[in-house]
Amino acid sequence: MTIGQALRKIRQNLDLTQKEMAANIVTRPFYAKVEAGKSRISADKLAAILFEHDVDITYF
């Protein structure tokens, strides 16, 4: 599973839109590219998104 696929699964489980998941940490268009596997996300931005939605980084 890719990072984008894992993010999509978590987002869907949380019943959030891409905009809500991006949470002013990254833009919605960039986030969509990450989910689609067309862009890479930095570790700090990924951690910030997970932290914002109370997702345990070790679970991720």
C-alpha positions as CSV (number, residue, x, y, z in Angstrom):
1,M,0.0,0.0,0.0
2,T,1.3,3.5,-0.9
3,I,1.2,6.5,1.4
4,G,-1.5,8.0,-0.8
5,Q,-3.6,4.8,-0.6
6,A,-3.2,4.7,3.1
7,L,-4.2,8.4,3.5
8,R,-7.3,7.8,1.3
9,K,-8.3,4.9,3.4
10,I,-7.9,6.8,6.7
11,R,-9.7,9.8,5.2
12,Q,-12.6,7.7,4.1
13,N,-12.8,6.0,7.5
14,L,-12.9,9.4,9.1
15,D,-15.6,10.5,6.7
16,L,-13.6,13.6,5.6
17,T,-13.3,15.4,2.3
18,Q,-9.9,16.0,0.8
19,K,-10.1,19.6,1.8
20,E,-10.9,18.7,5.4
21,M,-8.1,16.1,5.5
22,A,-5.5,18.6,4.1
23,A,-6.6,20.9,7.1
24,N,-4.7,24.0,5.9
25,I,-1.4,22.0,6.1
26,V,-1.2,21.5,2.3
27,T,-3.5,22.6,-0.5
28,R,-6.4,20.4,-1.5
29,P,-5.0,20.0,-5.1
30,F,-1.6,18.9,-3.7
31,Y,-3.3,16.5,-1.3
32,A,-5.3,15.0,-4.2
33,K,-2.1,14.4,-6.1
34,V,-0.6,12.6,-3.0
35,E,-3.6,10.3,-2.8
36,A,-3.4,9.6,-6.5
37,G,0.4,8.8,-6.2
38,K,1.4,11.7,-8.5
39,S,3.2,13.7,-5.8
40,R,5.3,12.9,-2.8
41,I,4.6,14.4,0.6
42,S,7.3,15.4,3.1
43,A,7.5,13.5,6.4
44,D,6.7,16.7,8.4
45,K,3.6,17.5,6.4
46,L,2.4,13.9,6.6
47,A,2.9,13.8,10.4
48,A,1.1,17.2,10.7
49,I,-1.9,15.8,8.8
50,L,-2.0,12.6,10.9
51,F,-1.6,14.6,14.1
52,E,-4.4,17.0,13.1
53,H,-6.8,14.1,12.8
54,D,-5.6,12.2,15.9
55,V,-4.2,9.3,13.8
56,D,-1.5,7.4,15.6
57,I,1.6,7.6,13.4
58,T,2.7,4.2,14.4
59,Y,-0.6,2.8,13.2
60,F,-0.2,4.6,9.9
